[in-house]
Amino acid sequence: MTSKPNDSSVPISPGSLQTSDYSIADLRHIPRRHYGRWVASVCLLAVFAYLVHAFATGDIEWKVVAQFFTAKAIMEGLVNTVIMTVLAMLLGVTLGVIFSIMYMSPNPVLRYIAAFYIWFFRGTPVLLQLLIWFNLALVFPTIGIPGLFQCKTVVLITPFIATLLGLGINQGAYTAEVVRGGILSVDAGQTEAAKSIGMTRLTTLRRIILPQAMRVIIPPIGNEVISMVKLTSMASVIQYAEILRNAQSIYYANARVIELLIVAAIWYLIVVTVLSIGQFFLERHFARGVAGEARERAKPVEVAEGEL
């Protein structure tokens, strides 16, 4: 019987290795120690525990939070917030589609107008735009067509109208870039094929390009809707009665500032959570075709015997 060579300098050929002599099962697995993760986790838990303790023992009357959580003024502000979110997004999406098409138009006048619109409204703060719309009467005392009808601007531009114009037009500048990116994601061959069968440019966009671009457009638009819910809080500076404005009106009277702010924060979180769930199902709906294509590509290719 021959003994196993103990000298590590002796070369060992692959054929001479035996499973019984060099078994991987005999090796002991030593997991890697992630000390950094444990330290980071402990620090985060400590910060979270400190915040919970601070809110639990701070000068907060939770009974006041429960009392005003469903107060009439808070619920009216919540309704106004949701209404403004929906209307501002409808205006923003409409303007975004129009100006994205103008930006991609071969007409240089339309293209430059769309470029200026996007540049201006993306380059100025939303709060500044709200203030400009609310004080538009300082520039245009009346609005209308001379000789036909005219209306005082201070009467026409209410806090509701100023908020709608400020948020909606600003949103249109961002949506225009989102829509343009979605249109560019569609293969150019789709447009050429539509032209070859006599479709006009607008018909091609409506029936061929935009339906395919929706899977790229929907996720960022969903994020913009969620952002719009929070942007409506800026309208409190121009006296629009959204939820934060109404909460401020209450705590100006009873001096329970933090309690009313907590009420507003909870309602914002509820609305955003509901919208996030809706966004998830909407994205999954428009991604069905993409998922089907991925499954088809993942299927093994069957080759007949005669083709080998």
Residue pairs with C-beta under 8 A, 6 or more apart in sequence:
4 21
5 12
58 258
59 258
60 258
60 259
60 262
61 256
61 259
62 259
64 254
64 256
64 259
64 260
65 259
65 262
65 263
68 74
68 250
68 259
68 260
68 263
69 263
69 266
71 250
73 246
73 249
73 250
74 243
74 246
74 247
74 250
74 263
74 264
74 267
76 241
76 246
77 241
77 242
77 243
77 244
77 245
77 246
77 247
78 243
78 267
78 271
80 240
80 241
80 242
80 243
81 229
81 232
81 242
81 243
81 271
82 229
82 271
84 160
84 163
84 164
84 167
84 232
84 235
84 240
84 242
85 225
85 228
85 229
85 232
87 164
87 168
88 163
88 164
88 167
88 168
88 171
88 228
88 232
89 168
89 171
89 224
89 225
89 228
90 168
91 164
91 168
91 169
91 171
91 172
92 167
92 168
92 169
92 170
92 171
92 172
92 174
92 175
92 224
92 228
93 171
93 172
93 175
93 221
94 172
95 168
95 169
95 171
95 172
95 173
95 175
95 176
96 171
96 172
96 173
96 174
96 175
96 176
96 177
96 178
96 179
97 175
97 176
97 179
97 210
98 172
99 114
99 117
99 118
99 172
99 173
99 176
100 114
100 175
100 176
100 177
100 179
100 180
100 183
101 205
102 110
102 111
102 113
102 114
103 110
103 111
103 114
103 115
103 118
103 176
103 180
104 111
104 180
104 183
105 111
105 114
114 176
117 172
117 173
117 176
118 173
118 176
118 177
120 173
121 129
121 169
121 170
121 172
121 173
122 170
122 173
122 174
122 177
126 166
126 167
126 170
126 231
126 234
127 234
127 237
129 166
129 169
129 170
130 162
130 163
130 166
130 167
130 234
130 235
130 237
130 238
131 237
131 238
132 166
133 157
133 161
133 162
133 165
133 166
134 157
134 159
134 162
134 166
134 238
136 153
136 157
136 162
137 152
137 153
137 154
137 157
140 153
141 152
141 153
142 150
142 151
142 152
142 153
143 150
143 151
143 153
143 156
144 150
144 151
157 165
159 235
159 238
159 239
159 240
159 241
160 240
162 235
162 238
162 240
163 232
163 235
163 238
163 240
166 235
167 228
167 231
167 232
167 235
171 224
171 228
174 224
175 221
175 224
178 217
178 220
178 221
178 224
179 213
179 217
181 216
181 217
182 210
182 213
182 214
182 216
182 217
183 205
183 209
183 210
183 213
185 213
185 216
186 208
186 209
186 212
186 213
190 204
190 208
190 209
190 212
191 204
191 208
191 209
194 203
194 204
194 207
194 208
195 204
199 207
199 208
214 286
215 283
215 286
215 287
215 289
215 290
218 279
218 282
218 283
218 286
219 279
219 283
222 275
222 278
222 279
222 282
222 283
223 279
225 275
225 279
226 272
226 275
226 276
226 279
229 268
229 271
229 272
229 275
230 268
230 272
232 240
232 242
233 242
233 243
233 244
233 268
235 242
235 245
236 242
236 244
236 245
236 248
239 245
243 264
243 267
243 268
244 264
247 260
247 261
247 263
247 264
248 260
250 256
250 260
251 257
251 259
251 260
251 261
